[in-house]
């Protein structure tokens, strides 16, 4: 016998179970543009810092080398200045010695000429010269002897402009004498005369 259930079937509550495992899908996020710019700026700054540091190091090395070279040049310059001062000092000494030697030779010649022309009982007490001018003092027993001495000096080719400045009577230990003062010029030896000019060529006859 067949039975048919005409009643509405009861709805069965279906509970959903946990989802079946499947491939994991991650959402891809776009890389921020701002981060890229910041990284680029950091890279540029880092490169600039490294380059600047290298340039500063090179400049420091160059400065140290320049300072070392400057120290060497200052030492050399100081040595050159010292040598120049020593050279100038030696030159002054040489010139002074030459002048003294020339004056000594001239003084010897002057004293020799003055002494050779002294009459008897006439003696010199002081002689000085500057350039060509000679000043001297002496004693004599009479005016005639002073006149003879002046005459002898005037006839000497090395002297000129003999002038009697003073003649004063003096006495010492019951002895009377004359103290005189003279000035005259010393004539330095002349240099060799230049050679005569060559004779002019005779004019050709026309």
LUMDRENPA-944878 format. One record per atom (N, C-alpha, C, CB): residue number from 1; chain; atom name; x, y, z. Coordinates in steps of 0.05 Angstrom, whole numbers. Glycine has a CB too. Layout:
   nuti   nutor   kese     east    north       up
    NUM       A     CA        X        Y        Z
...
REM end
This chain:
   nuti   nutor   kese     east    north       up
      1       A      N       17      -23        0
      1       A     CA        0        0        0
      1       A      C       18       24        0
      1       A     CB      -20        0       25
      2       A      N       11       43      -16
      2       A     CA       28       66      -19
      2       A      C       16       89       -4
      2       A     CB       32       73      -49
      3       A      N       35      103       12
      3       A     CA       26      127       27
      3       A      C       41      151       15
      3       A     CB       32      124       57
      4       A      N       24      171       12
      4       A     CA       35      197        2
      4       A      C       31      218       23
      4       A     CB       22      205      -25
      5       A      N       53      230       31
      5       A     CA       52      251       51
      5       A      C       49      278       37
      5       A     CB       78      251       69
      6       A      N       25      288       40
      6       A     CA       19      313       27
      6       A      C       25      337       45
      6       A     CB      -10      314       19
      7       A      N       35      333       68
      7       A     CA       41      356       86
      7       A      C       68      369       76
      7       A     CB       44      346      115
      8       A      N       69      395       81
      8       A     CA       93      410       73
      8       A      C      117      400       88
      8       A     CB       90      441       77
      9       A      N      135      392       74
      9       A     CA      158      381       89
      9       A      C      172      403      105
      9       A     CB      178      369       69
     10       A      N      181      396      127
     10       A     CA      194      415      145
     10       A      C      222      423      133
     10       A     CB      198      403      174
     11       A      N      225      448      135
     11       A     CA      251      459      124
     11       A      C      272      452      144
     11       A     CB      249      489      119
     12       A      N      291      440      134
     12       A     CA      314      434      151
     12       A      C      333      457      151
     12       A     CB      328      408      140
     13       A      N      342      464      175
     13       A     CA      361      486      179
     13       A      C      389      476      171
     13       A     CB      361      497      209
     14       A      N      399      490      152
     14       A     CA      426      483      142
     14       A      C      446      502      153
     14       A     CB      426      483      110
     15       A      N      463      492      168
     15       A     CA      485      508      180
     15       A      C      509      508      161
     15       A     CB      493      498      208
     16       A      N      519      533      157
     16       A     CA      543      536      140
     16       A      C      568      529      156
     16       A     CB      545      564      128
     17       A      N      583      512      146
     17       A     CA      608      505      158
     17       A      C      631      524      151
     17       A     CB      616      477      151
     18       A      N      652      520      162
     18       A     CA      676      537      156
     18       A      C      683      535      127
     18       A     CB      700      529      173
     19       A      N      692      557      116
     19       A     CA      699      557       87
     19       A      C      722      538       82
     19       A     CB      705      585       77
     20       A      N      720      527       59
     20       A     CA      741      509       51
     20       A      C      767      525       45
     20       A     CB      733      493       26
     21       A      N      788      513       53
     21       A     CA      814      527       47
     21       A      C      818      531       18
     21       A     CB      838      512       59
     22       A      N      826      554       10
     22       A     CA      832      560      -18
     22       A      C      857      577      -21
     22       A     CB      808      575      -31
     23       A      N      865      584      -44
     23       A     CA      890      600      -48
     23       A      C      886      628      -36
     23       A     CB      896      603      -79
     24       A      N      907      636      -21
     24       A     CA      906      662       -7
     24       A      C      911      684      -27
     24       A     CB      928      663       16
     25       A      N      894      702      -27
     25       A     CA      896      725      -45
     25       A      C      901      750      -29
     25       A     CB      870      728      -63
     26       A      N      924      764      -33
     26       A     CA      931      788      -20
     26       A      C      927      812      -38
     26       A     CB      960      787      -10
     27       A      N      918      832      -26
     27       A     CA      913      857      -42
     27       A      C      939      872      -45
     27       A     CB      891      875      -28
     28       A      N      947      878      -69
     28       A     CA      972      892      -75
     28       A      C      967      922      -71
     28       A     CB      982      886     -104
     29       A      N      984      934      -54
     29       A     CA      982      963      -49
     29       A      C     1002      978      -67
     29       A     CB      986      970      -19
     30       A      N      994      999      -78
     30       A     CA     1012     1016      -95
     30       A      C     1034     1029      -78
     30       A     CB      995     1038     -110
     31       A      N     1061     1029      -88
     31       A     CA     1084     1041      -74
     31       A      C     1080     1071      -74
     31       A     CB     1111     1033      -87
     32       A      N     1081     1083      -50
     32       A     CA     1076     1112      -49
     32       A      C     1097     1128      -64
     32       A     CB     1075     1121      -19
     33       A      N     1090     1148      -80
     33       A     CA     1108     1165      -95
     33       A      C     1124     1183      -77
     33       A     CB     1092     1183     -115
     34       A      N     1112     1191      -55
     34       A     CA     1126     1208      -36
     34       A      C     1151     1194      -24
     34       A     CB     1108     1217      -13
     35       A      N     1148     1168      -18
     35       A     CA     1170     1153       -7
     35       A      C     1193     1151      -28
     35       A     CB     1161     1125        1
     36       A      N     1185     1148      -53
     36       A     CA     1206     1147      -74
     36       A      C     1221     1173      -76
     36       A     CB     1193     1140     -101
     37       A      N     1207     1195      -74
     37       A     CA     1220     1221      -76
     37       A      C     1239     1225      -52
     37       A     CB     1200     1244      -76
     38       A      N     1230     1217      -28
     38       A     CA     1246     1220       -4
     38       A      C     1272     1204       -6
     38       A     CB     1230     1212       21
     39       A      N     1268     1179      -16
     39       A     CA     1292     1162      -19
     39       A      C     1311     1173      -40
     39       A     CB     1284     1134      -27
     40       A      N     1300     1185      -61
     40       A     CA     1317     1197      -82
     40       A      C     1333     1221      -70
     40       A     CB     1300     1206     -106
     41       A      N     1319     1237      -54
     41       A     CA     1332     1260      -42
     41       A      C     1354     1251      -23
     41       A     CB     1311     1278      -27
     42       A      N     1348     1230       -7
     42       A     CA     1368     1220       12
     42       A      C     1392     1210       -3
     42       A     CB     1356     1197       29
     43       A      N     1387     1196      -26
     43       A     CA     1410     1186      -42
     43       A      C     1427     1208      -53
     43       A     CB     1400     1168      -64
     44       A      N     1413     1229      -63
     44       A     CA     1428     1252      -74
     44       A      C     1444     1266      -52
     44       A     CB     1408     1273      -87
     45       A      N     1432     1270      -29
     45       A     CA     1446     1283       -7
     45       A      C     1470     1266        2
     45       A     CB     1427     1287       17
     46       A      N     1466     1240        3
     46       A     CA     1488     1223       12
     46       A      C     1511     1225       -8
     46       A     CB     1479     1193       14
     47       A      N     1505     1224      -34
     47       A     CA     1526     1227      -55
     47       A      C     1540     1254      -53
     47       A     CB     1513     1223      -83
     48       A      N     1524     1275      -49
     48       A     CA     1535     1302      -46
     48       A      C     1553     1303      -21
     48       A     CB     1513     1323      -44
     49       A      N     1545     1291        0
     49       A     CA     1561     1291       25
     49       A      C     1588     1277       20
     49       A     CB     1546     1278       48
     50       A      N     1586     1253        7
     50       A     CA     1611     1238        2
     50       A      C     1629     1255      -16
     50       A     CB     1604     1211      -11
     51       A      N     1618     1267      -37
     51       A     CA     1634     1283      -56
     51       A      C     1646     1307      -42
     51       A     CB     1617     1292      -79
     52       A      N     1630     1321      -25
     52       A     CA     1640     1344      -11
     52       A      C     1662     1336        9
     52       A     CB     1617     1358        4
     53       A      N     1658     1313       22
     53       A     CA     1678     1304       41
     53       A      C     1704     1298       27
     53       A     CB     1668     1279       56
     54       A      N     1702     1286        3
     54       A     CA     1726     1280      -13
     54       A      C     1740     1306      -22
     54       A     CB     1719     1263      -38
     55       A      N     1723     1326      -30
     55       A     CA     1735     1351      -39
     55       A      C     1748     1366      -15
     55       A     CB     1713     1369      -51
     56       A      N     1735     1364        8
     56       A     CA     1747     1377       32
     56       A      C     1773     1363       39
     56       A     CB     1727     1375       56
     57       A      N     1774     1337       37
     57       A     CA     1799     1322       43
     57       A      C     1821     1331       23
     57       A     CB     1794     1292       41
     58       A      N     1814     1333       -3
     58       A     CA     1833     1342      -23
     58       A      C     1843     1370      -17
     58       A     CB     1822     1340      -51
     59       A      N     1824     1388      -10
     59       A     CA     1832     1415       -4
     59       A      C     1850     1416       21
     59       A     CB     1806     1433        1
     60       A      N     1844     1400       41
     60       A     CA     1860     1399       65
     60       A      C     1888     1389       59
     60       A     CB     1847     1381       87
     61       A      N     1890     1368       42
     61       A     CA     1916     1358       34
     61       A      C     1932     1379       18
     61       A     CB     1913     1333       17
     62       A      N     1917     1393        0
     62       A     CA     1931     1414      -15
     62       A      C     1940     1437        3
     62       A     CB     1912     1425      -36
     63       A      N     1923     1444       23
     63       A     CA     1930     1466       41
     63       A      C     1955     1458       58
     63       A     CB     1907     1473       59
     64       A      N     1955     1433       67
     64       A     CA     1979     1424       83
     64       A      C     2004     1425       66
     64       A     CB     1974     1396       94
     65       A      N     2001     1416       40
     65       A     CA     2025     1416       23
     65       A      C     2034     1445       17
     65       A     CB     2018     1402       -4
     66       A      N     2014     1463       14
     66       A     CA     2021     1491        9
     66       A      C     2034     1504       33
     66       A     CB     1996     1507        1
     67       A      N     2024     1497       57
     67       A     CA     2036     1508       82
     67       A      C     2065     1497       85
     67       A     CB     2019     1501      106
     68       A      N     2069     1471       79
     68       A     CA     2096     1460       81
     68       A      C     2114     1474       61
     68       A     CB     2095     1430       75
     69       A      N     2104     1479       37
     69       A     CA     2121     1493       16
     69       A      C     2126     1521       25
     69       A     CB     2106     1492      -11
     70       A      N     2106     1534       37
     70       A     CA     2109     1561       47
     70       A      C     2130     1563       68
     70       A     CB     2083     1573       57
     71       A      N     2131     1543       86
     71       A     CA     2151     1542      108
     71       A      C     2179     1540       96
     71       A     CB     2145     1519      127
     72       A      N     2181     1522       75
     72       A     CA     2207     1519       62
     72       A      C     2216     1546       49
     72       A     CB     2206     1497       41
     73       A      N     2197     1559       35
     73       A     CA     2203     1584       22
     73       A      C     2211     1605       42
     73       A     CB     2180     1593        4
     74       A      N     2196     1606       65
     74       A     CA     2203     1626       85
     74       A      C     2231     1621       96
     74       A     CB     2183     1625      108
     75       A      N     2239     1596       99
     75       A     CA     2266     1589      109
     75       A      C     2286     1598       89
     75       A     CB     2268     1559      115
     76       A      N     2281     1592       63
     76       A     CA     2300     1600       42
     76       A      C     2301     1630       40
     76       A     CB     2291     1588       15
     77       A      N     2278     1644       42
     77       A     CA     2278     1673       40
     77       A      C     2293     1686       63
     77       A     CB     2249     1684       40
     78       A      N     2290     1674       87
     78       A     CA     2304     1685      110
     78       A      C     2335     1681      106
     78       A     CB     2295     1670      136
     79       A      N     2342     1658       96
     79       A     CA     2371     1653       90
     79       A      C     2382     1673       70
     79       A     CB     2375     1624       81
     80       A      N     2366     1678       48
     80       A     CA     2375     1696       28
     80       A      C     2378     1724       39
     80       A     CB     2355     1697        4
     81       A      N     2358     1733       56
     81       A     CA     2360     1759       68
     81       A      C     2385     1761       86
     81       A     CB     2335     1765       85
     82       A      N     2390     1740      101
     82       A     CA     2414     1740      118
     82       A      C     2439     1742      102
     82       A     CB     2414     1714      136
     83       A      N     2440     1727       79
     83       A     CA     2464     1728       62
     83       A      C     2467     1755       49
     83       A     CB     2462     1707       40
     84       A      N     2444     1768       42
     84       A     CA     2445     1795       30
     84       A      C     2456     1815       51
     84       A     CB     2417     1804       20
     85       A      N     2447     1812       76
     85       A     CA     2457     1830       97
     85       A      C     2487     1826      101
     85       A     CB     2442     1826      123
     86       A      N     2496     1800      102
     86       A     CA     2524     1795      105
     86       A      C     2540     1806       81
     86       A     CB     2529     1765      108
     87       A      N     2529     1803       57
     87       A     CA     2543     1813       33
     87       A      C     2545     1843       35
     87       A     CB     2527     1805        8
     88       A      N     2524     1857       43
     88       A     CA     2525     1886       45
     88       A      C     2545     1895       66
     88       A     CB     2497     1898       52
     89       A      N     2546     1880       89
     89       A     CA     2565     1886      110
     89       A      C     2593     1882      100
     89       A     CB     2560     1868      135
     90       A      N     2598     1860       86
     90       A     CA     2625     1856       75
     90       A      C     2633     1877       55
     90       A     CB     2627     1828       62
     91       A      N     2614     1885       38
     91       A     CA     2620     1906       19
     91       A      C     2626     1933       32
     91       A     CB     2596     1910        0
     92       A      N     2611     1940       54
     92       A     CA     2617     1964       69
     92       A      C     2645     1962       81
     92       A     CB     2596     1969       90
     93       A      N     2652     1939       92
     93       A     CA     2678     1936      105
     93       A      C     2700     1938       84
     93       A     CB     2680     1909      119
     94       A      N     2696     1926       60
     94       A     CA     2716     1927       39
     94       A      C     2719     1956       30
     94       A     CB     2708     1909       15
     95       A      N     2697     1970       26
     95       A     CA     2699     1998       18
     95       A      C     2713     2015       39
     95       A     CB     2671     2010       12
     96       A      N     2707     2010       64
     96       A     CA     2719     2026       86
     96       A      C     2749     2020       87
     96       A     CB     2706     2019      113
     97       A      N     2757     1994       84
     97       A     CA     2785     1987       84
     97       A      C     2799     2000       60
     97       A     CB     2789     1957       83
     98       A      N     2786     2000       37
     98       A     CA     2798     2012       13
     98       A      C     2802     2042       17
     98       A     CB     2780     2007      -12
     99       A      N     2781     2055       29
     99       A     CA     2783     2084       34
     99       A      C     2806     2090       54
     99       A     CB     2757     2095       45
    100       A      N     2807     2074       76
    100       A     CA     2828     2078       96
    100       A      C     2855     2073       83
    100       A     CB     2824     2059      119
    101       A      N     2857     2053       66
    101       A     CA     2883     2047       54
    101       A      C     2891     2070       35
    101       A     CB     2882     2021       38
    102       A      N     2871     2080       20
    102       A     CA     2877     2103        2
    102       A      C     2885     2127       18
    102       A     CB     2853     2109      -16
    103       A      N     2870     2132       40
    103       A     CA     2877     2155       57
    103       A      C     2905     2151       70
    103       A     CB     2856     2160       79
    104       A      N     2910     2127       78
    104       A     CA     2936     2121       90
    104       A      C     2959     2127       71
    104       A     CB     2937     2092      101
    105       A      N     2955     2117       46
    105       A     CA     2976     2122       26
    105       A      C     2979     2152       21
    105       A     CB     2968     2107       -1
    106       A      N     2955     2166       19
    106       A     CA     2957     2195       15
    106       A      C     2970     2209       38
    106       A     CB     2928     2206       10
    107       A      N     2962     2200       63
    107       A     CA     2974     2213       87
    107       A      C     3004     2209       87
    107       A     CB     2961     2201      112
    108       A      N     3013     2185       80
    108       A     CA     3042     2180       79
    108       A      C     3056     2198       59
    108       A     CB     3048     2150       72
    109       A      N     3044     2201       36
    109       A     CA     3056     2219       15
    109       A      C     3056     2248       24
    109       A     CB     3040     2216      -11
    110       A      N     3034     2256       37
    110       A     CA     3033     2284       46
    110       A      C     3054     2289       68
    110       A     CB     3004     2290       57
    111       A      N     3055     2271       87
    111       A     CA     3075     2275      109
    111       A      C     3103     2274       98
    111       A     CB     3071     2254      130
    112       A      N     3108     2258       78
    112       A     CA     3135     2256       67
    112       A      C     3142     2283       53
    112       A     CB     3137     2233       47
    113       A      N     3123     2294       38
    113       A     CA     3128     2319       24
    113       A      C     3131     2342       44
    113       A     CB     3105     2325        4
    114       A      N     3114     2342       64
    114       A     CA     3116     2364       84
    114       A      C     3142     2363      100
    114       A     CB     3092     2364      103
    115       A      N     3151     2338      106
    115       A     CA     3175     2335      122
    115       A      C     3200     2342      106
    115       A     CB     3177     2307      133
    116       A      N     3200     2334       81
    116       A     CA     3224     2339       64
    116       A      C     3230     2368       60
    116       A     CB     3221     2325       37
    117       A      N     3209     2385       62
    117       A     CA     3213     2414       57
    117       A      C     3215     2430       82
    117       A     CB     3189     2424       40
    118       A      N     3218     2417      105
    118       A     CA     3221     2432      130
    118       A      C     3250     2443      132
    118       A     CB     3215     2413      154
    119       A      N     3252     2469      137
    119       A     CA     3279     2480      143
    119       A      C     3288     2471      171
    119       A     CB     3279     2511      141
    120       A      N     3313     2475      177
    120       A     CA     3323     2469      204
    120       A      C     3310     2488      224
    120       A     CB     3353     2470      205
    121       A      N     3305     2479      247
    121       A     CA     3293     2493      269
    121       A      C     3264     2501      264
    121       A     CB     3309     2519      275
    122       A      N     3252     2484      247
    122       A     CA     3223     2486      242
    122       A      C     3212     2457      246
    122       A     CB     3216     2497      214
    123       A      N     3192     2454      262
    123       A     CA     3180     2427      266
    123       A      C     3150     2430      268
    123       A     CB     3191     2414      292
    124       A      N     3136     2408      259
    124       A     CA     3107     2408      258
    124       A      C     3096     2394      283
    124       A     CB     3097     2393      233
    125       A      N     3074     2405      293
    125       A     CA     3061     2393      317
    125       A      C     3034     2380      311
    125       A     CB     3057     2415      338
    126       A      N     3022     2388      289
    126       A     CA     2995     2377      282
    126       A      C     2990     2380      252
    126       A     CB     2973     2391      298
    127       A      N     2980     2358      240
    127       A     CA     2973     2358      211
    127       A      C     2947     2343      208
    127       A     CB     2996     2345      194
    128       A      N     2928     2355      194
    128       A     CA     2903     2342      188
    128       A      C     2895     2350      159
    128       A     CB     2880     2351      208
    129       A      N     2881     2332      147
    129       A     CA     2872     2338      119
    129       A      C     2844     2326      115
    129       A     CB     2892     2327       99
    130       A      N     2829     2338       98
    130       A     CA     2803     2329       90
    130       A      C     2800     2335       60
    130       A     CB     2780     2342      107
    131       A      N     2799     2314       45
    131       A     CA     2799     2318       16
    131       A      C     2826     2329        7
    131       A     CB     2776     2336        7
    132       A      N     2825     2352       -5
    132       A     CA     2850     2365      -15
    132       A      C     2860     2386        5
    132       A     CB     2844     2379      -41
    133       A      N     2844     2394       25
    133       A     CA     2852     2415       43
    133       A      C     2869     2403       66
    133       A     CB     2827     2429       55
    134       A      N     2892     2416       70
    134       A     CA     2911     2408       91
    134       A      C     2913     2431      111
    134       A     CB     2939     2400       80
    135       A      N     2911     2424      136
    135       A     CA     2914     2444      158
    135       A      C     2937     2434      176
    135       A     CB     2888     2448      174
    136       A      N     2955     2451      183
    136       A     CA     2977     2442      200
    136       A      C     2986     2465      218
    136       A     CB     3001     2433      183
    137       A      N     2998     2456      240
    137       A     CA     3009     2474      260
    137       A      C     3038     2466      265
    137       A     CB     2993     2474      287
    138       A      N     3054     2486      272
    138       A     CA     3082     2480      278
    138       A      C     3095     2502      293
    138       A     CB     3097     2476      252
    139       A      N     3120     2498      299
    139       A     CA     3136     2517      314
    139       A      C     3161     2524      298
    139       A     CB     3144     2507      343
    140       A      N     3171     2548      301
    140       A     CA     3195     2557      288
    140       A      C     3209     2577      306
    140       A     CB     3190     2569      260
    141       A      N     3235     2580      301
    141       A     CA     3250     2599      318
    141       A      C     3249     2628      308
    141       A     CB     3279     2591      320
    142       A      N     3240     2631      283
    142       A     CA     3238     2659      273
    142       A      C     3218     2660      250
    142       A     CB     3266     2669      263
    143       A      N     3210     2684      243
    143       A     CA     3192     2688      221
    143       A      C     3205     2681      194
    143       A     CB     3181     2717      220
    144       A      N     3232     2686      193
    144       A     CA     3246     2680      168
    144       A      C     3244     2650      162
    144       A     CB     3275     2689      170
    145       A      N     3246     2633      183
    145       A     CA     3244     2605      178
    145       A      C     3216     2597      169
    145       A     CB     3252     2589      204
    146       A      N     3196     2610      180
    146       A     CA     3168     2604      171
    146       A      C     3166     2612      141
    146       A     CB     3148     2619      188
    147       A      N     3177     2635      134
    147       A     CA     3176     2644      106
    147       A      C     3190     2625       88
    147       A     CB     3188     2672      104
    148       A      N     3214     2614       97
    148       A     CA     3228     2594       81
    148       A      C     3211     2569       77
    148       A     CB     3255     2587       94
    149       A      N     3197     2561       98
    149       A     CA     3180     2537       95
    149       A      C     3158     2542       76
    149       A     CB     3169     2529      123
    150       A      N     3145     2565       77
    150       A     CA     3123     2571       58
    150       A      C     3134     2572       30
    150       A     CB     3110     2599       65
    151       A      N     3158     2583       26
    151       A     CA     3170     2584       -1
    151       A      C     3175     2556      -11
    151       A     CB     3197     2600        0
    152       A      N     3185     2538        6
    152       A     CA     3190     2510       -3
    152       A      C     3164     2496      -10
    152       A     CB     3204     2495       20
    153       A      N     3143     2501        5
    153       A     CA     3117     2488       -2
    153       A      C     3106     2499      -28
    153       A     CB     3097     2492       21
    154       A      N     3109     2524      -33
    154       A     CA     3099     2536      -57
    154       A      C     3113     2526      -82
    154       A     CB     3101     2567      -56
    155       A      N     3138     2518      -79
    155       A     CA     3154     2508     -101
    155       A      C     3151     2477     -105
    155       A     CB     3183     2514      -97
    156       A      N     3135     2465      -88
    156       A     CA     3129     2436      -91
    156       A      C     3106     2432     -110
    156       A     CB     3123     2423      -63
    157       A      N     3109     2415     -130
    157       A     CA     3087     2411     -149
    157       A      C     3063     2397     -138
    157       A     CB     3098     2394     -173
    158       A      N     3064     2386     -114
    158       A     CA     3042     2372     -101
    158       A      C     3024     2390      -84
    158       A     CB     3052     2349      -85
    159       A      N     3033     2415      -80
    159       A     CA     3018     2433      -62
    159       A      C     3011     2459      -77
    159       A     CB     3035     2440      -37
    160       A      N     2989     2471      -68
    160       A     CA     2980     2497      -80
    160       A      C     2965     2512      -59
    160       A     CB     2963     2492     -105
    161       A      N     2962     2538      -64
    161       A     CA     2947     2556      -46
    161       A      C     2957     2555      -17
    161       A     CB     2917     2549      -47
    162       A      N     2983     2559      -13
    162       A     CA     2994     2559       14
    162       A      C     2988     2586       27
    162       A     CB     3026     2554       13
    163       A      N     2975     2584       50
    163       A     CA     2967     2609       65
    163       A      C     2976     2607       94
    163       A     CB     2937     2613       63
    164       A      N     2988     2630      103
    164       A     CA     2995     2632      131
    164       A      C     2971     2643      146
    164       A     CB     3020     2651      135
    165       A      N     2961     2627      165
    165       A     CA     2937     2635      180
    165       A      C     2945     2651      205
    165       A     CB     2921     2610      189
    166       A      N     2965     2642      219
    166       A     CA     2973     2657      243
    166       A      C     3002     2651      250
    166       A     CB     2955     2649      267
    167       A      N     3014     2670      265
    167       A     CA     3041     2667      275
    167       A      C     3042     2681      302
    167       A     CB     3062     2679      255
    168       A      N     3046     2666      323
    168       A     CA     3044     2677      350
    168       A      C     3069     2671      366
    168       A     CB     3019     2665      365
    169       A      N     3079     2692      380
    169       A     CA     3103     2689      397
    169       A      C     3096     2672      422
    169       A     CB     3114     2716      404
    170       A      N     3113     2652      427
    170       A     CA     3110     2635      450
    170       A      C     3136     2633      465
    170       A     CB     3099     2607      443
    171       A      N     3135     2625      490
    171       A     CA     3160     2621      505
    171       A      C     3156     2597      523
    171       A     CB     3166     2646      523
    172       A      N     3178     2582      527
    172       A     CA     3178     2558      544
    172       A      C     3206     2554      555
    172       A     CB     3168     2533      528
    173       A      N     3208     2555      581
    173       A     CA     3234     2551      595
    173       A      C     3255     2570      584
    173       A     CB     3243     2521      591
    174       A      N     3248     2595      585
    174       A     CA     3266     2616      576
    174       A      C     3274     2615      547
    174       A     CB     3291     2616      593
    175       A      N     3257     2600      531
    175       A     CA     3262     2597      503
    175       A      C     3238     2609      488
    175       A     CB     3267     2568      494
    176       A      N     3243     2627      470
    176       A     CA     3222     2639      454
    176       A      C     3221     2626      426
    176       A     CB     3226     2670      452
    177       A      N     3197     2622      417
    177       A     CA     3193     2611      390
    177       A      C     3166     2621      380
    177       A     CB     3193     2579      391
    178       A      N     3162     2616      355
    178       A     CA     3137     2624      341
    178       A      C     3119     2600      336
    178       A     CB     3144     2640      315
    179       A      N     3095     2602      342
    179       A     CA     3075     2581      336
    179       A      C     3059     2590      312
    179       A     CB     3056     2575      361
    180       A      N     3060     2575      290
    180       A     CA     3047     2583      265
    180       A      C     3025     2563      257
    180       A     CB     3068     2587      243
    181       A      N     3008     2572      239
    181       A     CA     2987     2555      228
    181       A      C     2985     2561      198
    181       A     CB     2959     2561      242
    182       A      N     2984     2539      182
    182       A     CA     2983     2541      153
    182       A      C     2960     2525      142
    182       A     CB     3010     2532      141
    183       A      N     2950     2533      119
    183       A     CA     2932     2516      103
    183       A      C     2942     2515       74
    183       A     CB     2903     2528      104
    184       A      N     2938     2493       61
    184       A     CA     2946     2490       34
    184       A      C     2930     2467       21
    184       A     CB     2977     2484       31
    185       A      N     2931     2465       -4
    185       A     CA     2916     2444      -19
    185       A      C     2936     2424      -30
    185       A     CB     2900     2456      -42
    186       A      N     2928     2398      -28
    186       A     CA     2944     2377      -39
    186       A      C     2934     2370      -67
    186       A     CB     2944     2351      -20
    187       A      N     2952     2369      -86
    187       A     CA     2944     2362     -114
    187       A      C     2948     2333     -118
    187       A     CB     2961     2379     -134
    188       A      N     2926     2318     -122
    188       A     CA     2928     2290     -127
    188       A      C     2941     2285     -154
    188       A     CB     2901     2276     -126
    189       A      N     2956     2263     -157
    189       A     CA     2968     2257     -183
    189       A      C     2947     2255     -205
    189       A     CB     2985     2231     -181
    190       A      N     2952     2268     -226
    190       A     CA     2933     2268     -249
    190       A      C     2935     2241     -263
    190       A     CB     2939     2290     -268
    191       A      N     2912     2233     -274
    191       A     CA     2911     2209     -289
    191       A      C     2926     2213     -315
    191       A     CB     2881     2200     -295
    192       A      N     2932     2191     -327
    192       A     CA     2947     2192     -353
    192       A      C     2931     2208     -373
    192       A     CB     2954     2164     -363
    193       A      N     2944     2225     -387
    193       A     CA     2931     2241     -407
    193       A      C     2921     2223     -430
    193       A     CB     2950     2263     -418
    194       A      N     2897     2229     -440
    194       A     CA     2887     2212     -463
    194       A      C     2905     2215     -487
    194       A     CB     2859     2220     -469
    195       A      N     2906     2195     -502
    195       A     CA     2922     2195     -526
    195       A      C     2912     2216     -545
    195       A     CB     2923     2167     -539
    196       A      N     2931     2227     -560
    196       A     CA     2923     2247     -580
    196       A      C     2906     2235     -601
    196       A     CB     2948     2260     -593
    197       A      N     2887     2251     -610
    197       A     CA     2869     2241     -630
    197       A      C     2884     2236     -656
    197       A     CB     2846     2262     -635
    198       A      N     2875     2216     -669
    198       A     CA     2888     2210     -695
    198       A      C     2885     2233     -714
    198       A     CB     2876     2184     -707
    199       A      N     2905     2236     -730
    199       A     CA     2905     2258     -749
    199       A      C     2882     2254     -769
    199       A     CB     2932     2260     -764
    200       A      N     2870     2277     -775
    200       A     CA     2848     2275     -794
    200       A      C     2858     2268     -822
    200       A     CB     2833     2302     -796
    201       A      N     2844     2252     -836
    201       A     CA     2854     2245     -864
    201       A      C     2855     2270     -881
    201       A     CB     2836     2223     -877
    202       A      N     2875     2270     -897
    202       A     CA     2877     2293     -915
    202       A      C     2855     2292     -936
    202       A     CB     2905     2292     -929
    203       A      N     2847     2316     -942
    203       A     CA     2825     2318     -962
    203       A      C     2836     2311     -989
    203       A     CB     2813     2346     -963
    204       A      N     2820     2296    -1003
    204       A     CA     2828     2288    -1030
    204       A      C     2828     2312    -1049
    204       A     CB     2810     2266    -1041
    205       A      N     2848     2313    -1066
    205       A     CA     2849     2335    -1085
    205       A      C     2829     2329    -1107
    205       A     CB     2878     2337    -1097
    206       A      N     2815     2351    -1112
    206       A     CA     2795     2347    -1133
    206       A      C     2806     2347    -1161
    206       A     CB     2774     2369    -1131
REM end
